[in-house]
Amino acid sequence: MNRTRLVLISAAAGGLLGVPAIAQQQTAFPTSDPVIQRIWRLGMDSSWTEQLSQTFMDSIGPRLTASPGHHAAGDWVVKMYKQWGIDAKKDQYGTWRGWRRGVSHIDLMQPRVRSLEGTMLAWSPGTGGKAVTAEAIILPKFQDSTEFVKWLPQARGKIVLLSPEWPTCRPSEDWLRWGTPEGIARMDTAIARMQQDWAVDRDSAKLYRGTGYSLALGTGTLGMRLEKAGVAGMISSRTKFSGFANPFAQAGGRGGAGGRGGFGGRGGAPGGNSARGGGRTAALTQADQARFAGPGGSGGWGTIEVFETYNTVAPAVTLTCEDYGLVYRLAANKQKPMVRLDLDAQLLGEQPTFNVIGSIKGTEKPDEYVMLSAHFDSWDGSSGATDNGTGTMMAMEAMRILKLAYPHPRRTIMVGHWASEEQGLNGSTAFTEDHPEVMKGLQALFNQDNGTGRVQSISSSGLTSIGSHLKAWYERLPGYFTDSTSANAVSWSFNDVPTGNPGGTDGAVFACFGTPSFGLGALNWNYSTYTWHTNRDTYDKVVFDDLKHNATLAATLAYLASEDPQFISRERSPGTWPANWPENCGKAPRKTKPRL
């Protein structure tokens, strides 16, 4: 094939006038296709990603489903698309519980005064315009739920501490690098014992701490029961620490997986990490790395996960490891810590929830579709920058580029910004139900949802002919993405049999229904350790070189899929498919799911 090497120096074509290029890029093109070359120039030398991201993440901020921030962000995205000449709308599919977050102050008042680092859990009630001061007590461990019920009167009017105290707030990496063998062994043992003590019991009469209730991702049904008993509030802390050895598990004893909401990434297990990424905070020796329980990293300083509560009266807050440990130790040593909660929040009831859908109409095959996909909602402990603001920015920037470089596509090019992914892939699932015409004519869907890192893999599964199409597109990508010696290289793969019940991210929904869904897998940049669902997921964590890479790649893939002469066949690949497929893909809830 003819290979033309171009040095690209344009900084303004299609971009913000007067804004210099961050870096001028060079690549080889395997074809002389002018559209691919213009996509490259627009994406790599005239990117809008920084400006768009600053408005989206700093000015608008987090996008908790059905919150005012979610609606404001949706209006802004629709406005931007319309300015670019792209049809767009907020596509309502149901309702969800609305909530407005206001200012929160959490202070230790006795035995000394300190402002504590923490925040409200999502959907927490406030304190009604008047601060609440109460003694903080530790949730004891009970023999069974009967003993728990007998204890409840002692909790009335108190603030209940729901999580364990970590014996260290240093990540395991520090201990491995500087600790003595004896000190490391003591710390490993202390953490394993703590995890044993706070582990969820499989006996439904015991569950969390013997209460018979669950903590779920924040306060769960336990919080609702404590609220009914008249507690003044509750405090939790979900740290990101992992990588501490478990001597009891090694000896064949019960392991150290902790309760939901107690500690450690997804579900509290050591080495807990997101299904979409993770990574250690720094390189260690090979012997030290062998100590880690999993790929989730050793933990991020000052990082906590911020999830939700179903309480409607008693407020629920979360604290960082350090300040939670302070309050916990004061309570454990009978020093009667008094904590003041001054929380402004408003429960708004069921509010409209929606996906944001944009489209550029196809000229030859308007009833066949290529779709860019990223979830739009976020948790709101921070800005939702890498989960999934960067995926949203990738899709927006790719659509901007396509409108300029490829304004009259062969197939209709769509973008789906999904709501309520964090509550169970609800927005994307609703779309599959509400738009059968798109499902029938879907040529390809490209989904990205694993942080700010540059995409390094394109994968798909389930349909016999997907592999040949993907290979053909890959061969036309700029050399920047295909040179195996480059740090920017992207690989591709195809698996015969799709996953069963969709999970993890929205692309799995479309794969489950047997349409051509492609996952864009990215470098982790300590995604699980520092930013996944945390108080540190902010604009400054975005790696803009990688985000430009992703948007340019996504735009190019969408163009190639649109121009593909053949529609991807729905013939299933051989192999053992999930039972009851596709009925097991599930239905989208159209209003808030009750917590019983």
N, C-alpha and C positions, 0 to 999 in steps of 0.2 A: 504494500500500500504506500501511496505517496505521503511522506511526512514533511510537513512544513513547520519550521521553527520560527516563531514570532516572538519578538521582545515587545511587551506591552507597556506603554508609558503613559497612556491616557488616564487622567485622574478625574475628569469631569463628566464623561459621557454618561448621561442618564442619572447622574448622582446629584449631590447637593453642590450647587455652584459656590465656588470659593473655598471648598473644603478639600485640602490636599489629600492625596492617597496616603494611607498609612504605610503601605509597602508596595512597590511595583513588582509584579510577579512575572515570571518567565515560565513557559511550558512548551511542549511539543504537541502538535495536533495530529492525530492519525488520519484525519480527513481534512479537506479544505472547506467543510461546511461553514458558511458564514454565520449561521445562527449560533452554532456552538461557540464560535470565536467571539461573538458579541456577548453571549451569556457570560463567557469568561471575563471579558473586559468589565462588564457592568458589575459582576459579583466580586471580583478580586481587586479592582482598582477604583471603583466608584461605589463602594458599599455604603449603605445607609444603616448598617446594623448598630453602630454605636449610638446614633441619634435616636433611632427607634427604641432601643433598649433603655436608654436613660429615661425617656418619657414613660415607657411602659412599666419599668421596675421601680424607678424613684418617685415619679410624680403620681402615677396611678397606684402602684404598689400591689399588694397581694390580692388574690381573686378567689376568696372562699366562695364556694357555690352558693348562689342566690343572695349574696351580700351586696351592699351598695358598691363595693369595689369591683365585684364581678360585672355588674351592670355598667359601671363607668368604663371599664376596660373594653367591654363589648361594643359600646357606643363609639369608642375611640378607634377600634380596629375597623369597624364598618365605615367610619368617616375617612380613614386613611385609604381604604380600598376604593371608595368612591372618588377620592381625589386622584387616584391613579387610573380611573376609568374602568374599574373592575366592579361588576355587580356583586353586592354583598348584603346580607341581612342577618338579624338575630332570629334564629329558627327555634321558636319555643316548642318544647316537647312535654312539659309538665311543670311541677312546682317542687320546691324544696324549702326546708326551714331557713328563714332569713335571720340575719344577725348583724348588728352594727357594733363593731369594736370601738371603744373610746379609750380614754387615758386610764392607765392602771398604776397604782402605787402599792407596793408590798413592803412593809417596814417591820423590823424587829424593834419593839418598844422596851422590853425588859428581858433579861437583866441589864442590857445595855441597848443603846439606840444604833441601828444600822439600816440603811436602805438596801433592800435585798434585790438581787438581779433575777428577774423572772417576769412572767406575763400571764394573762388569763389563757386558759384553754379555749379553743374555738367553741362558740355557742354557750359560753358560760353566762349565767345571769350576773348582773352587777350588784352593787350594794345599795342601790336606790338613792343615790345622792348623799349618803351618810356613811362615813367610815365605820367599819366593824372591827372591834378589837377583842380578841379572845385568846385563851391559852391554847397552845399547840400540843397535841398529844399523839403518841405513836399508836397506829393500829396494831393491837396485839395479835398473836397467833392463837387460834382457837382449836379445840378438839373437833368441833363440828358446828353446824349452823345454829343449833339450839343454844350452845354456849355463847355464840355471837349475839343472838337476840337478847339474852340475859344481860350482856354487857352494854347494849346500846344506850340505856339511860345515862350511863357515865359519860357518853360522848355528846349529850345534848348541850348546846351552847359552846362547844369546843371546835377548834380547827384540827382536823384529823390528818396526820401524815400517812400517806398511802404507799410510799416507796421505801426500799431499804436505804441505809446510808452506805455509800461506798467507802471502804477503809482508806482509799487513796483517790485523789482526783488528778493524779499524774497518769498519763497514758502508759500502757505496758512497754512501749518503746523506751521510755526513760528508765524503767526498771531494768530492762534487758541490757541497756547500754552502760548504766552506772551503778546498778545495785550489786551487792555482794551475793554470792550463791545462797547464803543463809537468809539474807533479807528478802531475796526474790522468792524463796521457798515459803517464808512466812506470809508474804503478801499473797502468793498464789493460794495458800491454804485459807487465809482469811476471806478472800473473795469467793472461793468455792463454798465455804461454809455459809456465807451470806446468801449466795444464790440457792443453796439447798433450803435454807430457812424460809426464803420468800418464793419458792417455786410453786407453780400452780399444781394442784392435786387433781388427778384425773377423776377422782370420786366427785360426782356432781353435788354431793352433800357438803363438800369441803371447798373445792375450787381454790379461790385466792385467800390464803391465810386462814383457811377453815371456815370462812364466812358463808360459803354456799353461793357466792356471787362472783361475777367476773369483773376484771378491771378493763378489759378490752384495750382500746388505744388511748385511754385517758382515765376516765373514772367508771365507765361501763354501768352495769346494773348495780354494782356495789355503791357507786356514788348516789344513785337514785334511792337506794335503801337507807343510806346514811342521811340523805336529805329528808326523807320521811321521818327519821328519828329526831330531827331538829338540830343537826349540827350547824355550826356557824359558817363552816366552809371546809375545804379540803385542799391539801397541797400534795403534788406528786413531783417526780423528777425522773426523766428518761435520759440517761446518759448514752454516749456512743462508744464506751470503752469495750475493748475486746483484746484477745491475744494473751490472756492470763491462763496459764496451765491449770488443769483441774486434777489434783492428786487423787481425789476420790474416784473420779471416772477412770483414771489409769489403774486404780486398784480394783476395778470392777464394781464399785459402789454406784450409788445413784448420781447422775450427772448434775451439772450446774445450770441447766436451762431455767431461766427465771420467769416470773409472771409478766404478762403483757403490761406494759406501763412501768415496770420496775426498772429496767436497765437494758442497755446493750442492743442497739439497732433494731432489727425486725424481730420482735417477740422476746428480746432480752437474752438470747443465747449468746455465749461467748463467740466472738467472731461474727456477730450478727451483721448482715449486710443486705443491701437492696438487691433484689433480683436483677436490677438493671445496672449494677456497677458497684464499685468499691475499690479500696486500695490502701496500702499502708502509707503512713505519712512521710516516711523517708526510708532510704535503703539501709538494710541491716546486713550483718554477715549471714552466710547461708545457714550456719548453726542456729543463729538467733531467729531467722525466719521460720525454721522448722518448729519453733515454739508456738507459733501462732495457730489458733484453732481454726482459722479460716481466712478468706481473702478480704475480710471486711475492714482491715486496718486496726491500728492500735488505739484509736480514739482521738478526737479533736478537743483541744483545750477550750473550755467555756461553751461547749456545744451541747445542746439538748434538743430532743425531738418535741414538737409542740403539736398535739393532736386535738382531741375533742372531749366534750362532756355532753351528757343528755340531761343534766340537772336543769331545773327551771326556777329554783329558789336559792339553793345554797351555792355560792360561787366556788369555782375550781380554778386554781392557779398552779403553775409549775415553776420550779426554781432550778438554777444551775447547780451542778454537783457541789460546788464549794459552799454556797449559801444554804442549800438544803441540808448538807451535812452539819453545818453550824446549828441550825434549828433542831435537827434530830438529836444531836449530842446533848444539847441543853435539856431537851425533854427526857432523854434517856437517863440523865444524871439528876433528874428531879429539880432542875433549876427554873422550872415554870416559865418557859419562854412565852411572852405575850406578843402576838403578831397582829398588826393592823392591816386590814384590806380596805382600800379605797378604790373602787372599780366602777368605771362608767361603761355600761354595755346595755344593749337593748335587743330583746328577742322580738323579731318582727313577724312571726308566724309564717305560714306558707307563702312563698313568693315565687313569681315566674322564674323558671330556669330555661336555659337555651344554649344551643350551639351557635357559633358564628360560622356562616357558610359563604364563601366567595366563589365566583366562577367567571371564566373566560370562555364564551360560547365557541364550540367547534364549528368549522365551516363545512367539512365533508362528512363527518360522522358525529353529529351533535348528540346523538343518543348513546355514544360510548364515552367513557369517562376515565380520566387520569386524576388521581387525588393526592394532594399533600395532606399529611395528618399529624396533629400534635394536640395534646390536651391543653386546655386554656386555663382551667381552674388551678388553684394551689391551696395549700394550707397557708395560714396567715400569721405564723410566728415570726415571719420575716417577709421578704419581698417576693418569694417564689421565683427567684432569678433562674436557677438551673433546673428547677422542677415546677413547671416546665416552660418558664419564660424563654429559655434559649431555643426550645423546640418551636415555640410560637413565633419567635423572631426569625428562625430559619425559614418557616413556611411563609411568613409575610414577605420577607426579603426575596424569596424565590418567586413569589407571585409578582412582585414589583418588577423583577428582572424579566420574567416571561412576558409581561404586558408590553415591555419596551422592545425586547428582542424577537418576540414570537407572538404578535398581537392577534393573528388569525390562525389559531391552532387547528390541526386536522380533527382531533377529538376535543371534546369539552374538557378543560382543565379546571378542577375544583380544589378548594382547600376546606378542610374541616378542622375547626378549633373546638374541641370537645369540652363540654362541661362535666362536672361530677365524676371525673375519672377517679379521683381520690375516694369516692364513696362506692366504687364498684364498677367502673367503666360504663356508667349509666348513660351519658350523653351519646357516646358512639353507638352503644347498643340500641338506643332509641332511634338513632338515624337509620340503622339497618332495617328497623321495623317500619319506619315512616316513609322510606324512600326505596321501594322495591325496584323502581326503574334504574336507579343508580347501581344497585347491587347486580342487576341483570346485565348492565352494560359496562361494568367496571373492568377496565383494562389493567390498571395497576394502582395500588395505594402504597405510598411511601411514608412510613411513620418513624418519628424520632422522639425519644423520651428517656434519655439516660445522661443528662447533664450537658455541660458546656463543651466537652471534649470533641475533637475532630472525629468524624465518622471514619471508621476503619474497616467496616464490614457491611455488606449488603446480603441479607439472607431471606429465604422464603421456603415454603414447603407446600405439599399437598396436591398440586396439579402437575400432571405429567409433562406438559410443555413449558412450564415456567422456566426451567433451567436454560433451554435453548434461547428463549427471548432475553433473559438476563445476560447471558453470555454475549449475545449480539450487541446489546446496549453497552456493555462493559468495554467491548473492543473499540467503541467510538468515543470513549471518554478522553479528555485531555490527558497527556502523559503525566501530569502532576498527580493524578489520582491512580495511575496504573503502574508507575515505575516502582518495581519491587525494592529498589535500593533507597527510595525516598521515605522520609518520616511521614509523608502525607499519603502513602500508598493505601488503597482501599481494596480489600479482597471481596470475593463473592462466593456464596455457597447455596446449595439447594438440598433439602431433605424431603424424602418421599412423603412421610406421614405427618400431618399437622398435630398440634397439641390438642388436648381434649377441651375441657372447660377453659375458656379464655381467662387469662390472668396476667397481671403485671403491667400491661399497657394496652392502648386502644387498638393497635394493629392486630393483636390476637383475636379481637372480636371479628374482624373481617376474614382472617384466616380460618377461624372456626366455622364460618358460614361458607367456606369453600370458594372464596374469591382471591384473586392474586394480590396478596398483602406482602409487602417487603419491609423488613425491619432494618433500620439504619443504626448499627451498633457503634458506640463511640468509646474513646479513651475515657478512663474514669475520673481523672483529676481529683481523687479522694472524694468522689461524689457521696458515697455512703458515709464516710467518716465525718465530713464537715457540712454538707449542704442538704442532703436528702431529708426533707421534712424538719428542718432545724431553724433555730434563731439566727443562723449565720448565712442563710441563703440570699445573698445580697448582690447588687449590681457589680461590685468590685470582684466577685468570684468569676465573672464571665471572661473567657479567653477569646478575644475578638478575632484573632487570626484563625482560630478553629471554627468560630461561628461563621465567618466569611467562607471558609472552606466548605462548611456544611450547606449553606444556602446556595452556593454556586453548584455544588454537586447535585442537590435536590432539583434545582431548576433544569440542569442538563438531563437528569434522568427523566423528569416529567416531559421534556421535549422529545427525547428518544422514544419514550413509551407512546406518546401521542402520534408520532410519525411512523411507528411500527406498521408495516403493511398488513400484518396478520393480527387478528383478535386472539387473545390467549384462551385456549380451549379450557372448558370446565371438566375435562376428563380427569378423574382421580388417579393419583399415582397408586401403584400396587403396594400392598402392605396391610397390616392390621390397624384399621382406623378406630378411633374412640367409639365405645358403645353408644348407641342411640344418637349418632351424629346426624344432623346438626341440632337435634332437639336439646342436647345438653349445653348448648351455647347460652341458654338463659334468656330471660325477658327483662326489659328495663323497668324499674319502678318509676311510676309517674308522679309520685309524691314521696315525702319523707317516710322511710321505713320505720315503723314504731320499734322502740327498744323495750322489750317486755322484761 
